[in-house]
């Protein structure tokens, strides 16, 4: 069977809807593992028909790589489905992903449909969300089945499946990427380097619950700059280039061929 893994900090409402989506699943997960990254309030979930395990990871930053790895280490199933906490799984996602992983040793991304500010804020109907949801403008998914994706840079960690043994063999997400940014792109490139196919799975996926997202995310400035430099040393190009260019336009950094130079924040720029 398949374990569902998610990580959370102060997203109780989003987490509740993720769990509701799992409750409605045609094929229930073997378990849900939740890693709480120092939320201000304790995680409280209503009863489910599947086991739920909540673990704590105390840190002042968002330790995305470390938290995902912690969840994977405690998973009991052969297959893993990682869901970001702001994702609501469609009722067929769990079973379809499990079948796909049984049939193919691959890194499999599920399609995400993006919801508006007023969608899925209370009770919801999946058919209605499917009408309201909008696909990603760059990532092209098949209508059904799986399609090989040659660009590892398009891997995303919002909703993906992988065999537990393969995740362990890859070493999980690299915890040298501290905090926020770059760890998922690095994982995609390492998977491709290990000759693990990247597949895009059409059909059942997940709905992304709306939340404000600063662009660029200045609250993660230090993490993004540090992790981008680590990625550049390993892979020879800059990740998160859109954010880095916006930082440069704001006078916060200078991007050179192989070096990022950090400047003093201008005009009291808030970075944390």
N, C-alpha and C positions, 0 to 999 in steps of 0.2 A: 504493500500500500504506500501511501504518500503522506508525509508530514508537511504541514503548512507552517512557515516561519515568518514572523514579523517583528519589527523593532519599533519602539515608540518613546516619545517624550512629550508629555502634555498634549496629547491628541486623543483624549478620552472619547469625544464624539465620533471621530473618524474610526477609532478602534471598534466602537460599538457597532458601527455599520459594516465594517469588515466581518465581524463575528456574525452579524445577521445574515450576510451573504453566505457564509459557510453553513449556517443553520438551514438555509434554503437549498443547499447543494443536493443534487440528485445522488451523488456519491459523496458521503461524508468523509472528511480527512481522518486519518488514523489518530491524529493529534494536532493541536495548535500550540506552538511554542512562541511565547511573547517575551522579548527582552526589553525591560524597562530601563531606559537610560536616564535615571535620576529625575523622574517626573515629580512635579511639586505635590501631587496628590497620589496616594496609592492606587494601583490598578485594581478596579473592581468590575467584574464581568458577571452577567447573569448566567444561569445554568445552561449547559449545552449537552447534546447527546454524544459528544466526543470529548476526550480528555483535553484539558487546557493546563499548560505548565507556564508559570510566570517566574522569570528570573530577573535579578537586579544587576545593573552595571553602573556603579557610581562614578561619575566623571563630570567635569565642568564643560567639556567640549561635547560635540556629537560624534562619538566613536563608531562611525558607521561600519567600518571594516571589522573592528573587534566585536561589535554587537552581533553582526551576521554570523561570524565564525562561532561565537558562543552558542547561538541558537542551533547551528548545524552540529556542533559537538554533542548536543543533548538530544538530537533527533534519533528516533528508533526505527524509522522506516528506511527502506532501500532507496526511495525516491524523495526528493525535496522540492517543494514549491515555495519560493520566496515571494512574499507580497509586501509592498510598502503599506504602511498603516493607513494611508489615505486611499487605498484601493478597495473597491467592493467586488468580490469575485462573482462572475456570472454562475448560474446554477450548474452549468455543465463543465466549468473550467477544471475543477479538481479531478473529475473522472477522466476527462480528455487529456489532461497533462500527464496523469499517471499512465494511461495507455500509450501515449507517445513515448514516454521514457522507457516503458517496458519494451517497446519495439525498436528504439533507436538510442544509442549512446551518444548524446548530443547536449549542447547548451541551447535551451529552447525558450525563446521569448514569446509571451502571449501579447495579443493586441490590447491596447488601452484606448478607451473612449473617454474624452475629457468632458466633464459636466460643468454646467454654469453655476453661478453663486447660489441660486435658489433650489437647485436639484438635490434630492436625497438628503434633505435637512430634517425630515421626519419619517413618516411611513412612505414607502416607495414601491413601485411596480417595475420589474425588470424590463418589460416591453416598452414602458414609457421612457425609462432611462436610455434604452437603446436608440430611441428616436431622437432624444435630446443630445446624446453624446456625440462628440466630434473626434475624428481620428487625428493622429499626429500628422503634421504637414510634411514631414520628411520620411518617416518610416512607413514603408509600403508593405502591407500584409496581404497574403492571399485570402480569397473568400472562404476557403476551407482547406484543411490539411496543412502541410508544412512546406516551406520553401527555403532553400539554402540562401543565406545572406553572406556575401563575400567580404563585406566591410565590418571588421570587428569593432570599429568605432561606433557602430549603431547598436551595439549591445546596450540594453538598459536593465536596471535592477528593479524596476517597478513591479514586474511580475515575470518571473522566469523559473524554469525547472531544470534540474540536473540530478543525476544519480549521486547518492551520498558517497560512494566509493570514489567516483571521479572528482567530486568536490574536494575530498580529502587528499587525493593524489596531486591536485593542483595547488594544494596548500591553502585553499580558501582565498578570501580577500587578503591582500597584502596589508598588514597592520603598520607598515612603515608609512602608509598614507594615514596620517593622524587627522582626526576631525572630519571635515566635510569636503568632498570634491576630489575627483580623479580616480578613486579606488575602483569604481565600476568599469571605467574605460580600460584601466590597466588589467582588470580581470578578463575582459573580453579579448584583449590582445594576448594575454598569457594562455587563454584557452585555445585560441587559434594557433599559437606557437606550439602548443602541445597536440595539435592536429585533432582537436575536438571540434566537430562541425557546429557552426552557429546557425540555428534554424529559426525562422519566424513562423509562428503557428496562427493560422486564421481560424475563424469561427469563434467559439467561446473564449472570452478574455476577461477583462475587468474594467470597471468604471473608476475613473480618477475623480475623487471628491475635490471640489474647488476649495482653494485657500489662497490668501494673498501671498504672492511670491515676488519679493523685491528683485529687480533686474537692473543692474547686477546685485547679487546678494552681499552687500557690504558687511553684514553681520558675520560673514564667514571669510572676510578678506584675508586674514593671516593664514588660515587653513588652505585656501585656494592658491595663494601665491606659493606657499611652501610645497604643496602637493604637485602643483604644476611644474615646479623646478625639478622635483624628483622624477616625474613622468618624462620630462624633456631629456634628462640624462639617460634614461633607460631606453626610450623609443625614438629619440631623435627629432621630435616635433612637439609643439605645444598643444596640450589638451585644453578644453574649456575656453577656446580661443575667443568666442564671442564675449564672455565675461572679462577676459584679460584685456581685450581691445577697449571695452568700456571703462575699465579701471585706468587705462592709459589716457583715454580722452578726458577723464576727470582729473588728470594730473597726479595720480597716485603711484603709477609705475611707469617705467620706460621698458619696452620690449625690444631687446636686441637679438641678434641671430641665435645665440645660445644662452643668454643671460637675461634675467629679470632684475632690474634695478628698482628698489622700492624707494620712493620719495617721501618726504614728510607729508602727512595729510594736510590738505588745503582747507582753509576756512573752517577749522573745527570739525572736519569730516568725522562722522561716527562710524566706527568700524566694528564695534562689538555689540 
